[in-house]
Amino acid sequence: MPSPADIFLWGALPYAAVALLVTGLIWRWRYDRFGWTTRSSELYESRLLRFGSPIFHVGLLVVLVGHLVGLFIPQSWTGAVGFGENDYHTMALWLGIAAGVLTFGGLMLLIWRRRTTGPVFLATTLNDKIMYIFLVGALGLGLSTTLINASGPGYNYRVDVSPWVRSLFVFQPEVSLMANTPVEYRVHAVSGLLLFAILPFTRLVHSFTAPVPYLFRPYIVYRARDPQVIGTTAPRRGWERSDI
């Protein structure tokens, strides 16, 4: 029989995290719409950002797609189309390791940039530091879980973790499934739920407005308005200086 801690972690915490996520998004949109932004620091430093940001976002997109496939597509479905568990396990491990290394490496580059670039560091708030702790924790635990799975005999999380996730959507959480999983999967699940809970209150909220177009947007070009800086551009008609 599941313990009270298991009931809380796998039966109550997911709904509490989703409740905070939804109510936080509504609150942020109503009362802090102008703060719904990444607070870009590109103006302070762009060279490292040009490398770190695409690496992090592309890797994270692959990680999210992998989680959606692994958690929401039942094992019986992939088996029915001739994609056996060994094939799926091999693909998931290699793709997961590659995406995890890409995402975590990009995040480390962004953090190093923020810590070593003076103006960017000065623009870093306490909220940002807390966000980075939760983000590093969730991504680091996810990557370590994948590496542990790759180094051992292999663990089929689609027989317990995936059914538990799907049971949450029908409001019948199968707590006992998660209570018997390896500890690294449970710790990673808790870190992910906590990250979802704080997401609306951080700069990560921008992912709910344009997560995909952000990857392909052009970098913002900052131009000076002083004619002495940008050259001898002729003034527009109607704006000539008058001595009358």
N, C-alpha and C positions, 0 to 999 in steps of 0.2 A: 504494500500500500504506500502511495507517495507520502512523503513527509510534508509538514506545513511549509517548509522552505521550498520544496518542489512545487507545491500548489501555488505559492506566491510567485515564484520565478517563471513558471511555465503556464500558469493559468490566469494570473492577474497582471503581472508586469507587462506582457505584450499589449493588453488593452489600455493600461495606464500610459504606456509610451505613445500609442496611437492617439489617445485622447489629448495628450499634451501636444502632439504634432499637429492635430487638426485645430484645436483651440488656439494654439500659438500662431498658426498661419493666419487664422481669422483675425486675431488680435493685431498681429503685425501689419496686415493689410489695411485695417481700419485706422490704426493709431500711429503707424510708423511707415507709411507707404513710401516716403522719400528716403527712408533708411533701407529700403528693400534693394540692396545693391552689394556688390563685392567690395566696394570702397577701393577701387583700383589704385595701385601704387606704381603704375607704369611710368608716371611722370618722374618718379624718383630714380628708377633703375629699370632698364628694359632688356639688357643683354641676357641676364640669367632668367628673367621672366619669359623671354622668348623661347627658351628651351624647356624650362621646368613646367610651365603651365600646360602646353600641349601634351607633354609626356604624361603628366598626372591625369588630365581629363580623358585622354584616349584610353589609358589603362583602366581608369575607373569605369568608363562606359563598358568595357569588355567584362570587368568584374561584375557589374550589375546585371548584364545580360546572362552571364554564366550562373549567377545566383537565381535569376528568374527561371531559367531552363531547369536547373537542378532541383529547385524547390517546388515548382508548380507543374512540371510535366512528370506524371507517374512513370515508374520503371516499367510497368506493363505496356505503356504506350510505345516507348522506345524499343522494347523487345518485340512488339507486334510488327514493327517495320523492319525487323532484322538487325537492329543495332543492339548487340549483346552487352551485358554488363561489363565484360572485360574491355570491350572497345570503348564503351562510354567512360569507364574508369581511367583508361589510358589517356583519352582525349581531354577529360576534365582535369587531370593532374598536370599535363604539360601546358595546356592553355591557361589553367589557373596559376601555375607558377610563373609563366611568362607575364600574364596580366598583373599578377601581384607584385612582381619585381619592378615592372614598369611603373605601376601606380605608387608604390612605396618609395621608389627611387626618385620619382618626380616630386613627391611630397617632401622628401628630405632635402632636395635641392631648393625648393621654395622656402623651407624653414631656414636653411643655411643662408639663403639670400636675405631673408627678413632679419636674421640675427646679426649678420655682418655688414649690412648696408645701413649706415647711420640714419638717414631720413626715413627709410622703411621701418627700421626698428623703433624710431620715435613715434611713428604713426600706429604702432601695434598697441592695441588696448588689452586690458585684462580679459575681456570677453574673447578676444582672438587667441590668447594663450590657453584659455580653458578649452576652446574649440579644438586647437591643435592637439592637446592632450588626448581628448576623446577620439579624434580622427586617427592619430598615430596608434592609439590603443586598438581600435577596431580593425584597421588595416594590418597592423603588425601581427595581431592575434590571428587574423584570417590567413595571412601568408604563412605563419608558423604552423597553423593547423594543416595547411596543404602540404608543407614540407614534411611534417611528421607522418602524414598519410602516405606520402611518396616513399619515405624511407623504411616503412614497415610493410607488413603483409597487405595493407590496404583495408580501408573501412568503408563500407557501403552506407553512406548517410541517407540514402534514398529509402531505406527501410524503416527509419524512425524519425529523423529530423524533418524530412520532407512531408510525411503524413502529419506530423505535429503541426507544421506551418499551415497546411491546408485545413486542418481541423479548427484552427482559429477562425477561419472565415465562415464557418457554419456555427460558430459560437458553442462548440463542443470540444474544447481543448483536451487532447489526449496527453495529460501530464505525464503519465507513466512512460511514454515513449522517450521523452527527453531526460527523464530521471535516470535512465540506464545507458545513456550515450557516454562516450569518452569525455573526460573533463575538458579537454581543449575545445571541443565543440560547444560545450555548455558555456564556457567563459567567453568564447567568441560570440555566441548568441546574445549573452547579456550585454557585452560591449556594443553590439550593433543596436540593440534596443535603446540603450542609453544615448547613443549618438542620434537616433531618430527623435528622442524626447527633447534634446536640446537644440536640434537643428533649426527650428523657426526663430530662435533667439540669437542666432549667429549670422555671419555673412554667408553661410552655406544656404541660406534661404533663397538665394538667387537661382538655385538649381530647379526651383518650381516654376520659373518664368521662362527660361530659355536654355535648357540644359544641352541641347544638340546644336542649335545655331551658334552658341557661344564658342564652340570648337572651331568654327570656320569664319568668325567675324574678323574683319581687318582690325589691326591695332589702331588705337586712337592717335591721330596726328595732332599735336599741339602746335599752333602757330601764333606768333606774336602779332599784335595789332599795331605796333609802332612802325610807321612807314620807314624810319631810319634802320629798322632791323630787317624788315622783309623786302626792302628795296624801294625804288621810286615808282610805286604803283599810282597811276592816275586816279584821282577821286571820282566817285560815281556822280553822274549828273544829278543836280539838285542838292548836292552836299558840298559844293564849292564854297570856300570861305568868301564872305562878302565884307567889303570895307565901308559899306553904307551904314 
